[in-house]
């Protein structure tokens, strides 16, 4: 096998492992829930992306077969990470924030957490 | 060289799983526990892919994809249950 390709794959694996470890270590290290939301949603997602790139390179170089499966998984994770982060932040806000603590939305309807969904017809 | 890097990455993600488990047991809030479970799922996907490289088979992509989908749906369902008391209104 080409030594350069092997080096690149090993580099991707090591870097992604470090990113994953940093993301999970943030769960212990950071003090508050809203701070802890940062670590896994960013660092760990990037780490998994690195693993998937390494896997794709490995199967191209060693097995000689290219597949889009890893790209699908990466795309899925990158699409869903913000949604789960938003839901978890909402869960936290519901338990700990009062409506008077939050800044105004400066729109016709308030925070989705406290107000009903805006009606289907826009206010003329 | 790839073997050593794989072992290193396995160790990193294994330690990450332990950190998440610690947060699940200690987490003062429901949101912390949901977040730790979601991170566990992501780490598990990485470990599955690494296991696939280790054995040189492409079988584990499908498993990883399924775990990713189930993890996302379960996180959203758990959050909605805590938020609204119901999953599908």
gemmi code that builds the backbone of each chain (N, CA, C; Angstrom):
import gemmi

chains = {
    "A": [
        ("UNK", (0.847, -1.200, 0.000), (0.000, 0.000, 0.000), (0.879, 1.246, 0.000)),
        ("UNK", (0.371, 2.245, -0.603), (1.090, 3.505, -0.665), (1.282, 4.061, 0.745)),
        ("UNK", (2.520, 4.381, 1.064), (2.806, 4.826, 2.436), (2.160, 6.165, 2.721)),
        ("UNK", (2.038, 6.991, 1.698), (1.432, 8.315, 1.896), (-0.047, 8.195, 2.248)),
        ("UNK", (-0.750, 7.319, 1.525), (-2.176, 7.120, 1.804), (-2.372, 6.595, 3.217)),
        ("UNK", (-1.483, 5.660, 3.598), (-1.574, 5.099, 4.949), (-1.378, 6.186, 6.004)),
        ("UNK", (-0.418, 7.072, 5.715), (-0.143, 8.165, 6.643), (-1.357, 9.080, 6.775)),
        ("UNK", (-1.985, 9.410, 5.635), (-3.144, 10.318, 5.670), (-4.295, 9.689, 6.438)),
        ("UNK", (-4.537, 8.371, 6.198), (-5.632, 7.695, 6.900), (-5.371, 7.683, 8.407)),
        ("UNK", (-4.115, 7.350, 8.782), (-3.779, 7.324, 10.210), (-3.943, 8.705, 10.837)),
        ("UNK", (-3.561, 9.754, 10.072), (-3.700, 11.121, 10.586), (-5.165, 11.465, 10.830)),
        ("UNK", (-6.014, 11.117, 9.850), (-7.451, 11.391, 10.022), (-7.987, 10.660, 11.247)),
        ("UNK", (-7.576, 9.395, 11.428), (-8.075, 8.616, 12.566), (-7.652, 9.259, 13.888)),
        ("UNK", (-6.376, 9.655, 13.980), (-5.879, 10.209, 15.241), (-6.566, 11.539, 15.540)),
        ("UNK", (-6.657, 12.410, 14.504), (-7.274, 13.725, 14.726), (-8.736, 13.580, 15.127)),
        ("UNK", (-9.451, 12.670, 14.449), (-10.869, 12.506, 14.783), (-11.028, 11.911, 16.172)),
        ("UNK", (-10.120, 11.013, 16.566), (-10.182, 10.475, 17.921), (-9.998, 11.571, 18.949)),
        ("UNK", (-9.048, 12.496, 18.684), (-8.822, 13.587, 19.633), (-10.061, 14.480, 19.703)),
        ("UNK", (-10.661, 14.784, 18.535), (-11.867, 15.625, 18.542), (-12.990, 14.958, 19.328)),
        ("UNK", (-13.173, 13.646, 19.109), (-14.233, 12.942, 19.829), (-13.993, 12.952, 21.328)),
        ("UNK", (-12.725, 12.755, 21.710), (-12.415, 12.742, 23.141), (-12.640, 14.120, 23.750)),
        ("UNK", (-12.236, 15.184, 23.017), (-12.435, 16.541, 23.527), (-13.929, 16.822, 23.715)),
        ("UNK", (-14.731, 16.400, 22.717), (-16.164, 16.626, 22.814), (-16.779, 15.949, 24.012)),
        ("UNK", (-16.357, 14.712, 24.281), (-16.940, 14.004, 25.422), (-16.353, 14.488, 26.740)),
        ("UNK", (-15.082, 14.913, 26.705), (-14.479, 15.437, 27.932), (-15.165, 16.732, 28.352)),
        ("UNK", (-15.662, 17.490, 27.348), (-16.400, 18.704, 27.662), (-17.626, 18.432, 28.508)),
        ("UNK", (-18.220, 17.235, 28.357), (-19.381, 16.880, 29.168), (-19.032, 16.856, 30.647)),
        ("UNK", (-17.773, 16.493, 30.964), (-17.352, 16.475, 32.369), (-16.887, 17.852, 32.793)),
        ("UNK", (-16.122, 18.493, 31.908), (-15.361, 19.677, 32.298), (-16.247, 20.916, 32.446)),
        ("UNK", (-17.162, 21.129, 31.487), (-17.932, 22.376, 31.498), (-18.945, 22.347, 32.637)),
        ("UNK", (-19.274, 23.553, 33.158), (-19.997, 23.595, 34.428), (-21.507, 23.613, 34.271)),
        ("UNK", (-22.025, 24.353, 33.287), (-23.471, 24.502, 33.202), (-24.024, 23.799, 31.978)),
        ("UNK", (-25.332, 23.537, 32.037), (-25.940, 22.754, 30.969), (-25.808, 23.454, 29.621)),
        ("UNK", (-26.067, 24.766, 29.596), (-25.998, 25.471, 28.332), (-24.581, 25.524, 27.785)),
        ("UNK", (-23.576, 25.502, 28.679), (-22.189, 25.398, 28.205), (-21.913, 24.003, 27.665)),
        ("UNK", (-22.432, 23.007, 28.390), (-22.183, 21.627, 27.979), (-22.794, 21.320, 26.625)),
        ("UNK", (-23.799, 22.108, 26.229), (-24.423, 21.881, 24.936), (-23.422, 22.080, 23.806)),
        ("UNK", (-22.376, 22.900, 24.034), (-21.447, 23.212, 22.962), (-20.576, 22.019, 22.604)),
        ("UNK", (-20.055, 21.329, 23.626), (-18.999, 20.343, 23.384), (-19.433, 19.216, 22.442)),
        ("UNK", (-20.494, 18.476, 22.755), (-20.803, 17.322, 21.905), (-21.343, 17.704, 20.547)),
        ("UNK", (-22.124, 18.794, 20.472), (-22.760, 19.074, 19.193), (-21.756, 19.538, 18.150)),
        ("UNK", (-20.634, 20.084, 18.577), (-19.662, 20.555, 17.580), (-18.482, 19.602, 17.460)),
        ("UNK", (-17.743, 19.423, 18.577), (-16.499, 18.662, 18.496), (-16.748, 17.207, 18.125)),
        ("UNK", (-17.762, 16.582, 18.755), (-17.975, 15.164, 18.497), (-18.464, 14.928, 17.076)),
        ("UNK", (-19.318, 15.830, 16.583), (-19.791, 15.673, 15.209), (-18.629, 15.759, 14.231)),
        ("UNK", (-17.723, 16.710, 14.489), (-16.538, 16.831, 13.635), (-15.673, 15.575, 13.722)),
        ("UNK", (-15.542, 15.019, 14.941), (-14.763, 13.801, 15.108), (-15.321, 12.653, 14.304)),
        ("UNK", (-16.656, 12.495, 14.342), (-17.276, 11.418, 13.566), (-17.066, 11.661, 12.073)),
        ("UNK", (-17.148, 12.942, 11.663), (-16.864, 13.251, 10.262), (-15.465, 12.795, 9.862)),
        ("UNK", (-14.485, 13.003, 10.745), (-13.116, 12.559, 10.457), (-13.012, 11.060, 10.320)),
        ("UNK", (-13.696, 10.332, 11.228), (-13.676, 8.863, 11.141), (-14.263, 8.405, 9.807)),
        ("UNK", (-15.351, 9.056, 9.400), (-16.007, 8.627, 8.158), (-15.125, 8.922, 6.945)),
        ("UNK", (-14.420, 10.071, 6.957), (-13.496, 10.363, 5.850), (-12.380, 9.328, 5.817)),
        ("UNK", (-11.845, 8.984, 7.011), (-10.786, 7.980, 7.080), (-11.274, 6.645, 6.527)),
        ("UNK", (-12.509, 6.273, 6.895), (-13.065, 5.009, 6.417), (-13.214, 5.017, 4.900)),
        ("UNK", (-13.691, 6.163, 4.364), (-13.874, 6.258, 2.914), (-12.538, 6.117, 2.196)),
        ("UNK", (-11.508, 6.838, 2.697), (-10.174, 6.741, 2.095), (-9.647, 5.322, 2.184)),
        ("UNK", (-9.864, 4.682, 3.326), (-9.346, 3.320, 3.518), (-9.932, 2.365, 2.491)),
        ("UNK", (-11.258, 2.477, 2.288), (-11.871, 1.522, 1.359), (-11.547, 1.860, -0.084)),
        ("UNK", (-11.259, 3.143, -0.378), (-10.833, 3.477, -1.743), (-9.431, 2.940, -1.988)),
        ("UNK", (-8.527, 3.158, -1.022), (-7.119, 2.820, -1.247), (-6.875, 1.321, -1.132)),
        ("UNK", (-7.425, 0.701, -0.064), (-7.093, -0.692, 0.214), (-7.983, -1.642, -0.563)),
        ("UNK", (-9.299, -1.407, -0.522), (-10.220, -2.343, -1.166), (-10.515, -1.946, -2.610)),
        ("UNK", (-10.199, -0.710, -2.962), (-10.455, -0.276, -4.331), (-11.923, -0.102, -4.656)),
        ("UNK", (-12.747, 0.108, -3.617), (-14.182, 0.300, -3.864), (-14.611, 1.615, -3.235)),
        ("UNK", (-15.274, 2.436, -4.038), (-15.737, 3.722, -3.536), (-17.208, 3.623, -3.186)),
        ("UNK", (-17.591, 4.197, -2.025), (-19.003, 4.136, -1.656), (-19.433, 5.466, -1.066)),
        ("UNK", (-20.696, 5.785, -1.247), (-21.247, 7.042, -0.760), (-21.860, 6.914, 0.630)),
        ("UNK", (-21.825, 5.701, 1.202), (-22.519, 5.484, 2.472), (-22.011, 6.419, 3.561)),
        ("UNK", (-20.674, 6.577, 3.613), (-20.107, 7.438, 4.660), (-20.588, 8.865, 4.495)),
        ("UNK", (-20.636, 9.306, 3.227), (-21.109, 10.673, 2.991), (-22.546, 10.832, 3.462)),
        ("UNK", (-23.345, 9.780, 3.256), (-24.736, 9.829, 3.724), (-24.789, 9.991, 5.236)),
        ("UNK", (-23.981, 9.183, 5.939), (-23.995, 9.255, 7.404), (-23.529, 10.637, 7.857)),
        ("UNK", (-22.450, 11.148, 7.226), (-21.948, 12.474, 7.598), (-23.012, 13.532, 7.388)),
        ("UNK", (-23.665, 13.478, 6.227), (-24.705, 14.461, 5.913), (-25.836, 14.388, 6.932)),
        ("UNK", (-26.242, 13.147, 7.252), (-27.328, 12.969, 8.218), (-26.951, 13.557, 9.569)),
        ("UNK", (-25.724, 13.263, 10.032), (-25.314, 13.779, 11.344), (-25.224, 15.293, 11.336)),
        ("UNK", (-24.690, 15.874, 10.248), (-24.538, 17.328, 10.197), (-25.893, 18.010, 10.105)),
        ("UNK", (-26.880, 17.330, 9.519), (-28.218, 17.910, 9.457), (-28.933, 17.824, 10.795)),
        ("UNK", (-28.744, 16.705, 11.521), (-29.549, 16.485, 12.717), (-28.932, 17.088, 13.974)),
        ("UNK", (-27.621, 17.334, 13.988), (-26.989, 17.849, 15.210), (-27.597, 19.188, 15.658)),
        ("UNK", (-27.820, 20.169, 14.759), (-28.441, 21.419, 15.234), (-29.857, 21.230, 15.744)),
        ("UNK", (-30.597, 20.293, 15.140), (-31.989, 20.087, 15.565), (-32.028, 19.521, 16.978)),
        ("UNK", (-31.179, 18.505, 17.240), (-31.177, 17.949, 18.598), (-30.695, 18.993, 19.596)),
        ("UNK", (-29.697, 19.806, 19.199), (-29.210, 20.839, 20.121), (-30.325, 21.825, 20.444)),
        ("UNK", (-31.102, 22.200, 19.434), (-32.213, 23.122, 19.648), (-33.241, 22.520, 20.609)),
        ("UNK", (-33.556, 21.243, 20.411), (-34.553, 20.605, 21.274), (-34.051, 20.513, 22.710)),
        ("UNK", (-32.763, 20.177, 22.877), (-32.243, 20.044, 24.237), (-32.205, 21.401, 24.922)),
        ("UNK", (-31.848, 22.466, 24.155), (-31.863, 23.807, 24.737), (-33.274, 24.198, 25.160)),
        ("UNK", (-34.276, 23.848, 24.330), (-35.664, 24.132, 24.687), (-36.059, 23.406, 25.968)),
        ("UNK", (-35.649, 22.127, 26.064), (-35.966, 21.359, 27.264), (-35.389, 22.025, 28.509)),
        ("UNK", (-34.145, 22.497, 28.374), (-33.505, 23.159, 29.513), (-34.220, 24.463, 29.853)),
        ("UNK", (-34.551, 25.262, 28.805), (-35.195, 26.558, 29.046), (-36.544, 26.381, 29.710)),
        ("UNK", (-37.269, 25.349, 29.304), (-38.594, 25.145, 29.876), (-38.497, 24.905, 31.381)),
        ("UNK", (-37.442, 24.213, 31.807), (-37.333, 23.911, 33.229), (-36.765, 25.070, 34.039)),
        ("UNK", (-35.962, 25.936, 33.403), (-35.197, 26.898, 34.197), (-35.444, 28.366, 33.874)),
        ("UNK", (-36.087, 28.685, 32.766), (-36.237, 30.097, 32.405), (-37.708, 30.487, 32.512)),
        ("UNK", (-37.942, 31.702, 33.042), (-39.301, 32.245, 33.006), (-39.418, 33.154, 31.795)),
        ("UNK", (-40.657, 33.375, 31.371), (-40.843, 34.164, 30.156), (-40.320, 35.583, 30.347)),
        ("UNK", (-40.419, 36.094, 31.615), (-39.975, 37.468, 31.850), (-38.457, 37.591, 31.782)),
        ("UNK", (-37.723, 36.447, 31.932), (-36.262, 36.515, 31.860), (-35.755, 36.658, 30.436)),
        ("UNK", (-36.553, 36.200, 29.471), (-36.059, 36.129, 28.096), (-36.255, 37.466, 27.402)),
        ("UNK", (-35.350, 37.840, 26.509), (-35.533, 39.091, 25.771), (-36.710, 38.983, 24.802)),
        ("UNK", (-37.250, 40.147, 24.421), (-38.391, 40.154, 23.507), (-37.976, 39.645, 22.131)),
        ("UNK", (-38.890, 38.955, 21.459), (-38.581, 38.482, 20.111), (-38.730, 39.580, 19.071)),
        ("UNK", (-39.438, 40.682, 19.443), (-39.681, 41.797, 18.521), (-40.415, 41.339, 17.270)),
        ("UNK", (-41.277, 40.365, 17.437), (-42.126, 39.885, 16.350), (-43.567, 39.899, 16.852)),
        ("UNK", (-44.482, 39.515, 15.954), (-45.884, 39.514, 16.362), (-46.175, 38.351, 17.319)),
        ("UNK", (-45.372, 37.318, 17.282), (-45.576, 36.224, 18.227), (-44.313, 36.019, 19.055)),
        ("UNK", (-44.503, 35.465, 20.270), (-43.398, 35.354, 21.216), (-42.595, 34.080, 21.030)),
        ("UNK", (-41.909, 33.684, 22.126), (-41.057, 32.495, 22.083), (-41.913, 31.255, 21.851)),
        ("UNK", (-41.430, 30.365, 20.993), (-42.164, 29.147, 20.682), (-42.381, 28.303, 21.927)),
        ("UNK", (-41.492, 28.484, 22.903), (-41.579, 27.682, 24.125), (-42.815, 28.035, 24.938)),
        ("UNK", (-43.225, 29.337, 24.927), (-44.312, 29.766, 25.791), (-45.591, 30.072, 25.023)),
        ("UNK", (-45.453, 30.516, 23.765), (-46.629, 30.884, 22.996), (-47.083, 29.718, 22.126)),
        ("UNK", (-48.354, 29.803, 21.719), (-48.836, 28.847, 20.737), (-48.213, 29.169, 19.385)),
        ("UNK", (-48.336, 28.226, 18.483), (-47.824, 28.471, 17.141), (-48.607, 29.602, 16.500)),
        ("UNK", (-47.956, 30.438, 15.665), (-48.694, 31.509, 15.002), (-49.788, 30.925, 14.127)),
        ("UNK", (-50.903, 31.652, 14.028), (-52.034, 31.134, 13.249), (-51.656, 31.055, 11.776)),
        ("UNK", (-52.404, 30.264, 11.036), (-52.009, 29.987, 9.647), (-52.074, 31.240, 8.792)),
        ("UNK", (-53.110, 32.062, 9.039), (-53.208, 33.288, 8.245), (-52.324, 34.358, 8.878)),
        ("UNK", (-51.461, 35.002, 8.110), (-50.686, 36.113, 8.667), (-51.590, 37.283, 8.996)),
        ("UNK", (-51.184, 38.065, 10.015), (-51.990, 39.224, 10.399), (-51.940, 40.243, 9.277)),
        ("UNK", (-53.079, 40.433, 8.654), (-53.197, 41.251, 7.442), (-52.231, 42.435, 7.417)),
    ],
    "B": [
        ("UNK", (0.739, 0.965, 10.807), (0.471, 2.335, 11.247), (-1.017, 2.572, 11.434)),
        ("UNK", (-1.797, 2.043, 10.464), (-3.248, 2.208, 10.574), (-3.776, 1.469, 11.803)),
        ("UNK", (-3.184, 0.307, 12.097), (-3.637, -0.441, 13.274), (-3.445, 0.382, 14.538)),
        ("UNK", (-2.259, 1.007, 14.657), (-1.994, 1.814, 15.862), (-2.968, 2.986, 15.953)),
        ("UNK", (-3.217, 3.645, 14.810), (-4.151, 4.779, 14.815), (-5.553, 4.310, 15.182)),
        ("UNK", (-5.929, 3.116, 14.687), (-7.254, 2.576, 15.021), (-7.369, 2.322, 16.520)),
        ("UNK", (-6.323, 1.733, 17.099), (-6.364, 1.460, 18.543), (-6.473, 2.767, 19.320)),
        ("UNK", (-5.729, 3.786, 18.865), (-5.799, 5.093, 19.520), (-7.215, 5.666, 19.449)),
        ("UNK", (-7.820, 5.587, 18.255), (-9.167, 6.148, 18.095), (-10.181, 5.361, 18.924)),
        ("UNK", (-10.031, 4.013, 18.949), (-10.914, 3.197, 19.806), (-10.809, 3.657, 21.256)),
        ("UNK", (-9.564, 3.874, 21.722), (-9.380, 4.313, 23.099), (-10.045, 5.649, 23.369)),
        ("UNK", (-9.875, 6.596, 22.423), (-10.467, 7.926, 22.598), (-11.980, 7.826, 22.716)),
        ("UNK", (-12.599, 7.101, 21.790), (-14.060, 7.043, 21.821), (-14.564, 6.223, 23.007)),
        ("UNK", (-13.781, 5.208, 23.427), (-14.174, 4.468, 24.623), (-14.156, 5.351, 25.859)),
        ("UNK", (-13.093, 6.169, 25.987), (-13.041, 7.120, 27.107), (-14.195, 8.110, 27.026)),
        ("UNK", (-14.515, 8.512, 25.791), (-15.639, 9.429, 25.606), (-16.940, 8.816, 26.096)),
        ("UNK", (-17.142, 7.522, 25.802), (-18.353, 6.847, 26.286), (-18.405, 6.850, 27.804)),
        ("UNK", (-17.239, 6.621, 28.442), (-17.215, 6.638, 29.905), (-17.576, 8.022, 30.443)),
        ("UNK", (-17.044, 9.071, 29.787), (-17.361, 10.442, 30.222), (-18.857, 10.694, 30.110)),
        ("UNK", (-19.470, 10.227, 29.004), (-20.903, 10.426, 28.832), (-21.694, 9.677, 29.889)),
        ("UNK", (-21.217, 8.452, 30.216), (-21.903, 7.661, 31.240), (-21.858, 8.383, 32.583)),
        ("UNK", (-20.712, 8.986, 32.871), (-20.581, 9.757, 34.113), (-21.586, 10.890, 34.131)),
        ("UNK", (-21.753, 11.567, 32.982), (-22.693, 12.687, 32.934), (-24.130, 12.191, 33.049)),
        ("UNK", (-24.417, 10.989, 32.530), (-25.779, 10.467, 32.658), (-26.098, 10.188, 34.118)),
        ("UNK", (-25.133, 9.631, 34.859), (-25.428, 9.313, 36.253), (-25.474, 10.562, 37.112)),
        ("UNK", (-24.627, 11.574, 36.816), (-24.519, 12.742, 37.672), (-25.401, 13.898, 37.238)),
        ("UNK", (-25.714, 13.961, 35.935), (-26.350, 15.131, 35.347), (-27.441, 15.704, 36.221)),
        ("UNK", (-27.357, 16.980, 36.609), (-28.362, 17.505, 37.527), (-29.713, 17.723, 36.847)),
        ("UNK", (-29.749, 17.689, 35.525), (-30.954, 18.086, 34.817), (-31.323, 17.017, 33.787)),
        ("UNK", (-32.590, 16.993, 33.406), (-32.995, 16.043, 32.360), (-32.274, 16.355, 31.062)),
        ("UNK", (-32.109, 17.665, 30.762), (-31.457, 18.060, 29.515), (-30.040, 17.500, 29.439)),
        ("UNK", (-29.334, 17.487, 30.584), (-27.979, 16.921, 30.596), (-27.996, 15.452, 30.216)),
        ("UNK", (-28.979, 14.733, 30.755), (-29.011, 13.293, 30.489), (-29.341, 13.024, 29.022)),
        ("UNK", (-30.285, 13.801, 28.473), (-30.615, 13.604, 27.053), (-29.400, 13.920, 26.191)),
        ("UNK", (-28.700, 15.000, 26.542), (-27.517, 15.393, 25.776), (-26.448, 14.307, 25.845)),
        ("UNK", (-26.249, 13.737, 27.043), (-25.232, 12.698, 27.190), (-25.618, 11.450, 26.397)),
        ("UNK", (-26.916, 11.111, 26.382), (-27.353, 9.946, 25.609), (-27.129, 10.182, 24.111)),
        ("UNK", (-27.425, 11.416, 23.656), (-27.224, 11.738, 22.246), (-25.749, 11.642, 21.874)),
        ("UNK", (-24.877, 12.130, 22.776), (-23.444, 12.039, 22.509), (-22.976, 10.595, 22.497)),
        ("UNK", (-23.561, 9.778, 23.378), (-23.221, 8.350, 23.370), (-23.547, 7.721, 22.028)),
        ("UNK", (-24.689, 8.086, 21.462), (-25.074, 7.525, 20.161), (-24.059, 7.923, 19.091)),
        ("UNK", (-23.627, 9.208, 19.130), (-22.662, 9.659, 18.118), (-21.333, 8.925, 18.278)),
        ("UNK", (-20.894, 8.757, 19.539), (-19.649, 8.016, 19.770), (-19.785, 6.574, 19.301)),
        ("UNK", (-20.967, 6.011, 19.511), (-21.198, 4.626, 19.102), (-21.109, 4.481, 17.584)),
        ("UNK", (-21.623, 5.482, 16.847), (-21.510, 5.453, 15.386), (-20.048, 5.417, 14.977)),
        ("UNK", (-19.234, 6.283, 15.627), (-17.807, 6.314, 15.307), (-17.164, 4.961, 15.592)),
        ("UNK", (-17.535, 4.330, 16.728), (-16.926, 3.044, 17.073), (-17.334, 1.965, 16.071)),
        ("UNK", (-18.592, 2.025, 15.624), (-19.038, 1.046, 14.617), (-18.233, 1.179, 13.330)),
        ("UNK", (-18.016, 2.434, 12.877), (-17.249, 2.644, 11.651), (-15.818, 2.159, 11.830)),
        ("UNK", (-15.230, 2.459, 13.006), (-13.865, 1.995, 13.277), (-13.794, 0.472, 13.256)),
        ("UNK", (-14.816, -0.161, 13.821), (-14.864, -1.632, 13.830), (-14.934, -2.171, 12.404)),
        ("UNK", (-15.684, -1.448, 11.542), (-15.754, -1.844, 10.138), (-14.400, -1.744, 9.461)),
        ("UNK", (-13.640, -0.670, 9.754), (-12.293, -0.554, 9.167), (-11.401, -1.680, 9.691)),
        ("UNK", (-11.526, -1.957, 10.994), (-10.697, -2.978, 11.650), (-10.857, -4.328, 10.962)),
        ("UNK", (-12.110, -4.685, 10.622), (-12.362, -5.970, 9.991), (-12.358, -5.895, 8.484)),
        ("UNK", (-12.269, -4.685, 7.936), (-12.196, -4.551, 6.489), (-13.479, -4.900, 5.761)),
        ("UNK", (-14.627, -4.776, 6.442), (-15.893, -5.044, 5.771), (-16.720, -3.769, 5.720)),
        ("UNK", (-17.632, -3.721, 4.750), (-18.504, -2.559, 4.593), (-19.880, -2.806, 5.192)),
        ("UNK", (-19.999, -3.889, 5.993), (-21.318, -4.248, 6.530), (-21.783, -3.237, 7.562)),
        ("UNK", (-20.804, -2.630, 8.249), (-21.181, -1.836, 9.417), (-21.705, -0.457, 9.071)),
        ("UNK", (-21.627, -0.052, 7.778), (-22.217, 1.243, 7.416), (-23.710, 1.244, 7.649)),
        ("UNK", (-24.357, 0.171, 7.218), (-25.805, 0.093, 7.373), (-26.174, 0.157, 8.847)),
        ("UNK", (-25.411, -0.586, 9.657), (-25.676, -0.553, 11.102), (-25.488, 0.866, 11.644)),
        ("UNK", (-24.410, 1.533, 11.197), (-24.144, 2.882, 11.692), (-25.246, 3.843, 11.258)),
        ("UNK", (-25.704, 3.685, 10.020), (-26.776, 4.557, 9.520), (-28.049, 4.362, 10.343)),
        ("UNK", (-28.366, 3.085, 10.636), (-29.566, 2.806, 11.433), (-29.426, 3.386, 12.830)),
        ("UNK", (-28.244, 3.225, 13.429), (-28.037, 3.763, 14.773), (-28.180, 5.276, 14.761)),
        ("UNK", (-27.661, 5.928, 13.690), (-27.777, 7.387, 13.606), (-29.233, 7.810, 13.548)),
        ("UNK", (-30.026, 7.125, 12.708), (-31.438, 7.500, 12.571), (-32.204, 7.255, 13.863)),
        ("UNK", (-32.011, 6.070, 14.462), (-32.732, 5.754, 15.698), (-32.323, 6.715, 16.808)),
        ("UNK", (-31.025, 7.065, 16.842), (-30.563, 7.993, 17.865), (-31.213, 9.354, 17.735)),
        ("UNK", (-31.297, 9.863, 16.503), (-31.922, 11.173, 16.298), (-33.389, 11.145, 16.688)),
        ("UNK", (-34.109, 10.128, 16.214), (-35.543, 10.061, 16.501), (-35.785, 9.921, 17.999)),
        ("UNK", (-34.962, 9.098, 18.673), (-35.200, 8.899, 20.102), (-34.875, 10.164, 20.894)),
        ("UNK", (-33.828, 10.900, 20.471), (-33.524, 12.153, 21.171), (-34.675, 13.139, 21.039)),
        ("UNK", (-35.181, 13.291, 19.795), (-36.283, 14.229, 19.580), (-37.523, 13.779, 20.347)),
        ("UNK", (-37.796, 12.469, 20.357), (-38.972, 11.980, 21.063), (-38.855, 12.233, 22.558)),
        ("UNK", (-37.667, 11.991, 23.116), (-37.454, 12.198, 24.541), (-37.645, 13.675, 24.902)),
        ("UNK", (-37.052, 14.567, 24.063), (-37.193, 16.003, 24.330), (-38.652, 16.435, 24.236)),
        ("UNK", (-39.356, 15.953, 23.237), (-40.758, 16.344, 23.087), (-41.586, 15.833, 24.255)),
        ("UNK", (-41.248, 14.631, 24.738), (-41.998, 14.102, 25.873), (-41.799, 14.979, 27.096)),
        ("UNK", (-40.542, 15.417, 27.328), (-40.292, 16.286, 28.479), (-40.951, 17.641, 28.271)),
        ("UNK", (-40.907, 18.151, 27.014), (-41.438, 19.490, 26.740), (-42.956, 19.523, 26.821)),
        ("UNK", (-43.629, 18.584, 26.152), (-45.074, 18.672, 25.955), (-45.847, 17.610, 26.708)),
        ("UNK", (-45.166, 16.611, 27.270), (-45.886, 15.524, 27.918), (-46.486, 14.549, 26.941)),
        ("UNK", (-46.141, 14.708, 25.666), (-46.688, 13.845, 24.621), (-45.704, 13.880, 23.466)),
        ("UNK", (-45.629, 12.799, 22.706), (-44.655, 12.770, 21.616), (-45.288, 13.224, 20.309)),
        ("UNK", (-46.444, 12.652, 19.992), (-47.166, 13.073, 18.788), (-48.502, 13.626, 19.241)),
        ("UNK", (-48.707, 14.933, 19.018), (-49.949, 15.558, 19.508), (-51.014, 15.509, 18.439)),
    ],
}
model = gemmi.Model(1)
for chain_id, residues in chains.items():
    chain = gemmi.Chain(chain_id)
    for i, (resn, *xyz) in enumerate(residues, 1):
        res = gemmi.Residue()
        res.name, res.seqid = resn, gemmi.SeqId(i, " ")
        for name, pos in zip(("N", "CA", "C"), xyz):
            atom = gemmi.Atom()
            atom.name, atom.element = name, gemmi.Element(name[0])
            atom.pos, atom.b_iso = gemmi.Position(*pos), 0.0
            res.add_atom(atom)
        chain.add_residue(res)
    model.add_chain(chain)
structure = gemmi.Structure()
structure.add_model(model)
structure.setup_entities()
